[in-house]
Amino acid sequence: MFSSTAEVRVSANFTAAVVTVSDSCSRGERVDLSGPAVAEALEKFGFQVVRREVVQDDSLQIQNLLVLLAKEVPLVVTTGGTGIAPRDVTPEATRAVCDRVLDGVPERMRSEGVKKTPFAALSRGVCGVHGRTLILNLPGSPGGAVESLEVVVELIPHALKLLQGHTEHSWEIKI
């Protein structure tokens, strides 16, 4: 089983985009700490982050950006907008553009997250597929985002290979 202290590195070379969803960051009122933290974690795990974007907590803007990025990369990771505040709309925007939803991925993030803080149960993040791109919602705090990513990162290369049509299950993840 995966442990967040384990060294995980994907054996395939995948590109990714990171999207920070935040009104205050998009207006320049707050420095984006979560996007860089997620990008750094992805790169540590062997992903090449080729795009980083910041967008307002606006469902249509989020949807448009997710669709655009899905044409460019096989993995889009969002951070922010997954809570229960009135403007937290990232899960709804993600569901709106996804062909299929992978319920088990955010379930795993929440089940592991509540071991550190009960507030992880308030996260509504989703994971889904748009075409051949995997879209993953992470919480908005840098720590919560990276910790959530760490508990599911071992699943991502397998999912991406399946989306590319590779069903032989012969690749490996080095743990």
N, C-alpha and C positions, 0 to 999 in steps of 0.2 A: 504494500500500500504506500501511497505517496506521503512523504513527510516534507513539510515546508523547509526543513533544514537540509534536505537532499539536494545534490547538484543535478539539475535537470537541464539537458541540452537537446534540442531537436536535431535529428540526424539529417533532415532534409532542409533545404534553404528556402524559407518562405518569406514573402514580404507582407508587411502589415501597415495599417494606418491607425492612428490614435486620435480620437475626437474627445475634447473636453466640452461638456455641456454645462454652461454656467452663464447666467446673465451678467454677473459682476465681472467675471474674467473677460467676457466678450466686449464689455464697455471699457475695459482697462482700469477698473476700480480695484481689482484684486489680482495679484500675481497668480498665474496658473502653476500650482505645485503638483497636481495630480497627473496631468498629461505627461510632463517630463518623467515623473516617477514610473508611470506605466510603460512609457517608451524605453526607459533604462532597463526595467525588468524584462520586457520582451527581448531586448537585445542581449541581455545576459543569458536568456534561454535559447538564443540562436536565431531569433527572427530579425529581419532587416526592416526597420521602421523607415518607410519612405515618405510618409506624409504625417503631419501633425496639424490638426485644425482646432479652432475654438468656435463654438456656436452658441447662440442664445438658447434659453429654455423655451423654444418655440417648436411645436410639433412639425409644422410644415418645413421649417428650415432644417430640422434634424433629418426628416425623411428625405428631402432633396439631397442633402450631403451624403447620407448613407447610400443612396442609389448611385450617386456619382462615384463615390469611393469603391463601391462594389464592382464597378467596371475596371478598376485599376489594380486592386489587390485581393488576395484570397481571404484576408483576415482584417476585419475592422473591429477595433476595441473602443468602446465609449467609456467615459468616466464622468459621473455626475447625473443628476436628474432622476435618480432611481428611488427616491424616498417618497414621503407622503405629503410634502408641501404642495400648495396649490399649483405651482409652476413646474413641478417634477413630472415631466411628460416623456422622458426618454423611453420607458418600456412601451408606451402606447405607440410612439413613433416607430420604434423598432418592429413591433408586431405588424404595423400597417404595411411595412415593406417586405416582410418575410413571407416566403412561400411555406415554410415549415418552422415550427418552434421545437427546440430541444429542451424540454422541461427539466431533465435530469441535471443539466449543467448548473443552472442557478440554484437548484435544490441542493446540490453538493456545496456550492459556495455558502449558502445560508446555514446548512447543517454544520459546517466547519466553523463558520463565522461566529455562531452563537456560543461556541466554546470559549471565545475571547471576550465577547460583549453581547449582552442580550439584545442590543439595538440592531444587530445584524438581521434579526427577524423582521425588521421593518423595511428591508430592502426589497424592491419589486423588480429588480433587474431581470432581463430575459436573455436568452441566447437563441438565435435563429439563423435560417439560411435564406439568402437572397441570391437566386441563381446558383452560382458555384462559390459564393462567398459566405463565410461564417461571420456573424455579427454577435459580439458579446458585450453586454452591459455590465459595468463595474460600478461600485459605489463612488461617491465624489471625494471622499477623504483620501489623501495619498496612502496612508497606512491601510485603510480598508480596501482600497483598489488593488494594491500590490498583494496583500494577503489573499484576497479573493482570487486573483489571477494565479497565484502560486498553487492553490488547491485544485485548479482545473487545467493547468498548463499541459500536463501530461496527456490530456484528452485531445488537445487541439491538433497536433500533427496527424493523428489518426483520422479525425474528422475531415481535415483538409484533403488528405489523400483520398478518402471516400468520395468527397465532392468532385475530385478530379477524375473519378472513375476507376481508381485503383482499388479493387476489392479482394486482392490476394492476401492481405494481412501479413505481408512479409517484411515490412519496415520495422525499425526498432527505435525506441526512445532510450537514451542512456540515462540511467538513474544511479 
